[in-house]
Amino acid sequence: MFKLIQNVNNSNSSILSSDLNRKGLPKLIDLGTTSCTPCQMMIPVMEELRTKYKGKLIVEFINTAENPYKAQQYGIRLIPTQIFFDKNGKEIFRHEGYFSTQEIIDVFRGRGIDLR
């Protein structure tokens, strides 16, 4: 399961992450809510990625209803939005809407990041 991380700016809101403190790994952030249908469809995808690529990929969910400043910080226009980062923290791709596990893996692979 995702680990609950308290938000420093608002102790009532949360960010769910597989490992926020790990450096040097590619990262996938999914921004959405727990109530929209496409966002709910992303939950098992994110959980599969978190489990299958543990130690190789940081997987994070940010609830935009609880963290509206994060949605603004990342320039979110539509939820869910997935943001892909390389191991140096540079954004390499962004997608809006539902995205399957294989499509996510293909994005990383297409940018030279092999998660195997």
CYANA upper distance limits for C-alpha pairs under 8 A (distance plus 0.5 A):
  1 MET  CA     18 SER  CA      8.41
  1 MET  CA     47 GLU  CA      7.65
  2 PHE  CA     16 LEU  CA      6.05
  2 PHE  CA     17 SER  CA      5.91
  2 PHE  CA     18 SER  CA      5.90
  2 PHE  CA     47 GLU  CA      8.18
  3 LYS  CA     16 LEU  CA      6.04
  3 LYS  CA     17 SER  CA      5.94
  3 LYS  CA     18 SER  CA      6.50
  3 LYS  CA     19 ASP  CA      8.23
  4 LEU  CA     14 SER  CA      6.98
  4 LEU  CA     15 ILE  CA      6.74
  4 LEU  CA     16 LEU  CA      5.49
  4 LEU  CA     17 SER  CA      7.35
  5 ILE  CA     14 SER  CA      6.24
  5 ILE  CA     15 ILE  CA      5.83
  5 ILE  CA     16 LEU  CA      6.51
  5 ILE  CA     17 SER  CA      7.66
  6 GLN  CA     10 ASN  CA      8.35
  6 GLN  CA     11 SER  CA      6.37
  6 GLN  CA     12 ASN  CA      8.06
  6 GLN  CA     13 SER  CA      7.14
  6 GLN  CA     14 SER  CA      5.55
  6 GLN  CA     15 ILE  CA      7.16
  7 ASN  CA     11 SER  CA      6.01
  7 ASN  CA     12 ASN  CA      8.04
  7 ASN  CA     13 SER  CA      6.41
  7 ASN  CA     14 SER  CA      5.88
  7 ASN  CA     15 ILE  CA      7.14
 12 ASN  CA     66 GLU  CA      8.48
 13 SER  CA     66 GLU  CA      5.63
 13 SER  CA     67 ASN  CA      6.87
 14 SER  CA     62 ILE  CA      7.92
 14 SER  CA     63 ASN  CA      7.71
 14 SER  CA     66 GLU  CA      7.41
 14 SER  CA     67 ASN  CA      7.91
 15 ILE  CA     60 GLU  CA      7.93
 15 ILE  CA     61 PHE  CA      6.65
 15 ILE  CA     62 ILE  CA      5.41
 15 ILE  CA     63 ASN  CA      7.07
 16 LEU  CA     60 GLU  CA      6.20
 16 LEU  CA     61 PHE  CA      5.49
 16 LEU  CA     62 ILE  CA      6.77
 17 SER  CA     58 ILE  CA      7.98
 17 SER  CA     59 VAL  CA      6.35
 17 SER  CA     60 GLU  CA      4.61
 17 SER  CA     61 PHE  CA      6.58
 18 SER  CA     50 ARG  CA      6.82
 18 SER  CA     54 LYS  CA      8.38
 18 SER  CA     58 ILE  CA      6.54
 18 SER  CA     59 VAL  CA      5.92
 18 SER  CA     60 GLU  CA      6.73
 19 ASP  CA     58 ILE  CA      6.40
 19 ASP  CA     59 VAL  CA      7.75
 19 ASP  CA     60 GLU  CA      8.31
 20 LEU  CA     58 ILE  CA      7.63
 20 LEU  CA     60 GLU  CA      8.10
 22 ARG  CA     58 ILE  CA      8.00
 23 LYS  CA     87 LYS  CA      7.91
 24 GLY  CA     87 LYS  CA      5.16
 24 GLY  CA     88 ASN  CA      6.64
 25 LEU  CA     56 LYS  CA      6.69
 25 LEU  CA     57 LEU  CA      6.24
 25 LEU  CA     58 ILE  CA      7.06
 25 LEU  CA     86 ASP  CA      7.55
 25 LEU  CA     87 LYS  CA      4.78
 25 LEU  CA     88 ASN  CA      7.98
 26 PRO  CA     56 LYS  CA      7.80
 26 PRO  CA     57 LEU  CA      5.80
 26 PRO  CA     58 ILE  CA      6.80
 26 PRO  CA     84 PHE  CA      8.11
 26 PRO  CA     85 PHE  CA      6.04
 26 PRO  CA     86 ASP  CA      4.94
 26 PRO  CA     87 LYS  CA      4.66
 26 PRO  CA     88 ASN  CA      7.99
 26 PRO  CA     89 GLY  CA      7.79
 26 PRO  CA    113 ILE  CA      8.39
 27 LYS  CA     57 LEU  CA      6.08
 27 LYS  CA     58 ILE  CA      4.99
 27 LYS  CA     59 VAL  CA      6.46
 27 LYS  CA     60 GLU  CA      8.21
 27 LYS  CA     84 PHE  CA      6.47
 27 LYS  CA     85 PHE  CA      5.49
 27 LYS  CA     86 ASP  CA      6.98
 27 LYS  CA     87 LYS  CA      7.58
 27 LYS  CA     89 GLY  CA      8.02
 28 LEU  CA     57 LEU  CA      7.90
 28 LEU  CA     58 ILE  CA      6.70
 28 LEU  CA     59 VAL  CA      5.55
 28 LEU  CA     60 GLU  CA      6.72
 28 LEU  CA     82 GLN  CA      7.24
 28 LEU  CA     83 ILE  CA      6.25
 28 LEU  CA     84 PHE  CA      5.26
 28 LEU  CA     85 PHE  CA      6.82
 29 ILE  CA     59 VAL  CA      6.59
 29 ILE  CA     60 GLU  CA      5.20
 29 ILE  CA     61 PHE  CA      6.23
 29 ILE  CA     62 ILE  CA      7.72
 29 ILE  CA     82 GLN  CA      6.03
 29 ILE  CA     83 ILE  CA      5.67
 29 ILE  CA     84 PHE  CA      7.13
 30 ASP  CA     46 MET  CA      8.44
 30 ASP  CA     60 GLU  CA      6.73
 30 ASP  CA     61 PHE  CA      5.32
 30 ASP  CA     62 ILE  CA      6.78
 30 ASP  CA     80 PRO  CA      7.08
 30 ASP  CA     81 THR  CA      6.19
 30 ASP  CA     82 GLN  CA      4.92
 30 ASP  CA     83 ILE  CA      7.02
 31 LEU  CA     61 PHE  CA      6.36
 31 LEU  CA     62 ILE  CA      5.32
 31 LEU  CA     63 ASN  CA      6.55
 31 LEU  CA     64 THR  CA      6.71
 31 LEU  CA     71 ALA  CA      7.81
 31 LEU  CA     76 ILE  CA      8.48
 31 LEU  CA     79 ILE  CA      7.02
 31 LEU  CA     80 PRO  CA      5.97
 31 LEU  CA     81 THR  CA      5.74
 31 LEU  CA     82 GLN  CA      6.84
 32 GLY  CA     36 CYS  CA      8.27
 32 GLY  CA     39 CYS  CA      6.20
 32 GLY  CA     61 PHE  CA      8.09
 32 GLY  CA     62 ILE  CA      6.98
 32 GLY  CA     63 ASN  CA      5.79
 32 GLY  CA     64 THR  CA      5.90
 32 GLY  CA     65 ALA  CA      8.14
 32 GLY  CA     79 ILE  CA      5.48
 32 GLY  CA     80 PRO  CA      4.99
 32 GLY  CA     81 THR  CA      7.21
 33 THR  CA     39 CYS  CA      6.58
 33 THR  CA     40 GLN  CA      8.29
 33 THR  CA     62 ILE  CA      8.32
 33 THR  CA     63 ASN  CA      5.42
 33 THR  CA     64 THR  CA      6.35
 33 THR  CA     65 ALA  CA      6.54
 33 THR  CA     79 ILE  CA      8.12
 33 THR  CA     80 PRO  CA      8.06
 34 THR  CA     39 CYS  CA      6.89
 34 THR  CA     40 GLN  CA      6.49
 34 THR  CA     63 ASN  CA      7.70
 35 SER  CA     39 CYS  CA      7.62
 35 SER  CA     40 GLN  CA      7.25
 36 CYS  CA     40 GLN  CA      6.70
 37 THR  CA     41 MET  CA      6.76
 38 PRO  CA     42 MET  CA      6.94
 38 PRO  CA     79 ILE  CA      8.40
 38 PRO  CA     80 PRO  CA      7.16
 38 PRO  CA     97 GLY  CA      6.99
 38 PRO  CA     98 TYR  CA      6.01
 39 CYS  CA     43 ILE  CA      7.38
 39 CYS  CA     79 ILE  CA      7.45
 39 CYS  CA     80 PRO  CA      5.81
 39 CYS  CA     97 GLY  CA      8.35
 39 CYS  CA     98 TYR  CA      7.66
 41 MET  CA     45 VAL  CA      7.90
 41 MET  CA     98 TYR  CA      7.49
 42 MET  CA     46 MET  CA      6.57
 42 MET  CA     80 PRO  CA      8.45
 42 MET  CA     98 TYR  CA      6.83
 42 MET  CA     99 PHE  CA      7.70
 42 MET  CA    100 SER  CA      8.31
 43 ILE  CA     47 GLU  CA      6.62
 44 PRO  CA     48 GLU  CA      6.49
 45 VAL  CA     49 LEU  CA      6.78
 45 VAL  CA    100 SER  CA      7.01
 45 VAL  CA    101 THR  CA      6.08
 46 MET  CA     50 ARG  CA      6.52
 46 MET  CA     59 VAL  CA      7.35
 46 MET  CA    101 THR  CA      8.33
 47 GLU  CA     51 THR  CA      6.64
 48 GLU  CA     52 LYS  CA      6.35
 48 GLU  CA    101 THR  CA      8.20
 49 LEU  CA     53 TYR  CA      6.12
 49 LEU  CA     54 LYS  CA      8.21
 49 LEU  CA     57 LEU  CA      8.41
 49 LEU  CA     59 VAL  CA      7.67
 49 LEU  CA    101 THR  CA      7.59
 50 ARG  CA     54 LYS  CA      6.10
 50 ARG  CA     57 LEU  CA      7.76
 50 ARG  CA     58 ILE  CA      7.71
 50 ARG  CA     59 VAL  CA      6.12
 53 TYR  CA     57 LEU  CA      6.11
 53 TYR  CA    115 LEU  CA      7.32
 53 TYR  CA    116 ARG  CA      8.22
 54 LYS  CA     58 ILE  CA      7.98
 56 LYS  CA    115 LEU  CA      6.60
 56 LYS  CA    116 ARG  CA      8.43
 57 LEU  CA    115 LEU  CA      7.73
 62 ILE  CA     67 ASN  CA      7.66
 62 ILE  CA     70 LYS  CA      8.25
 63 ASN  CA     67 ASN  CA      6.43
 64 THR  CA     68 PRO  CA      5.48
 64 THR  CA     69 TYR  CA      8.42
 64 THR  CA     70 LYS  CA      7.28
 64 THR  CA     71 ALA  CA      6.19
 67 ASN  CA     71 ALA  CA      7.37
 68 PRO  CA     72 GLN  CA      6.88
 69 TYR  CA     73 GLN  CA      6.47
 70 LYS  CA     74 TYR  CA      6.59
 71 ALA  CA     75 GLY  CA      6.51
 71 ALA  CA     76 ILE  CA      5.58
 72 GLN  CA     76 ILE  CA      6.67
 76 ILE  CA     81 THR  CA      7.52
 78 LEU  CA     96 GLU  CA      6.81
 78 LEU  CA     97 GLY  CA      7.95
 79 ILE  CA     96 GLU  CA      6.97
 79 ILE  CA     97 GLY  CA      6.73
 80 PRO  CA     96 GLU  CA      6.38
 80 PRO  CA     97 GLY  CA      5.57
 80 PRO  CA     98 TYR  CA      7.25
 81 THR  CA     94 ARG  CA      7.60
 81 THR  CA     95 HIS  CA      6.08
 81 THR  CA     96 GLU  CA      4.83
 81 THR  CA     97 GLY  CA      6.49
 82 GLN  CA     94 ARG  CA      6.22
 82 GLN  CA     95 HIS  CA      5.70
 82 GLN  CA     96 GLU  CA      6.91
 82 GLN  CA     97 GLY  CA      8.47
 83 ILE  CA     91 GLU  CA      7.47
 83 ILE  CA     92 ILE  CA      8.36
 83 ILE  CA     93 PHE  CA      6.57
 83 ILE  CA     94 ARG  CA      5.08
 83 ILE  CA     95 HIS  CA      7.11
 84 PHE  CA     91 GLU  CA      6.24
 84 PHE  CA     92 ILE  CA      6.13
 84 PHE  CA     93 PHE  CA      5.62
 84 PHE  CA     94 ARG  CA      6.65
 84 PHE  CA    108 PHE  CA      8.33
 85 PHE  CA     89 GLY  CA      5.79
 85 PHE  CA     90 LYS  CA      5.68
 85 PHE  CA     91 GLU  CA      4.82
 85 PHE  CA     92 ILE  CA      5.89
 85 PHE  CA     93 PHE  CA      7.73
 86 ASP  CA     90 LYS  CA      5.98
 86 ASP  CA     91 GLU  CA      7.07
 86 ASP  CA     92 ILE  CA      6.98
 86 ASP  CA    113 ILE  CA      8.26
 92 ILE  CA    111 ARG  CA      8.28
 93 PHE  CA    107 VAL  CA      8.21
 95 HIS  CA     99 PHE  CA      8.19
 99 PHE  CA    103 GLU  CA      6.77
 99 PHE  CA    104 ILE  CA      7.16
100 SER  CA    104 ILE  CA      6.78
101 THR  CA    105 ILE  CA      6.77
102 GLN  CA    106 ASP  CA      6.52
103 GLU  CA    107 VAL  CA      6.78
104 ILE  CA    108 PHE  CA      7.08
105 ILE  CA    109 ARG  CA      6.58
105 ILE  CA    115 LEU  CA      8.24
106 ASP  CA    110 GLY  CA      6.30
107 VAL  CA    111 ARG  CA      6.91
108 PHE  CA    112 GLY  CA      7.02
108 PHE  CA    113 ILE  CA      5.50
108 PHE  CA    114 ASP  CA      7.27
108 PHE  CA    115 LEU  CA      8.30
109 ARG  CA    113 ILE  CA      5.37
109 ARG  CA    114 ASP  CA      5.81
109 ARG  CA    115 LEU  CA      8.21
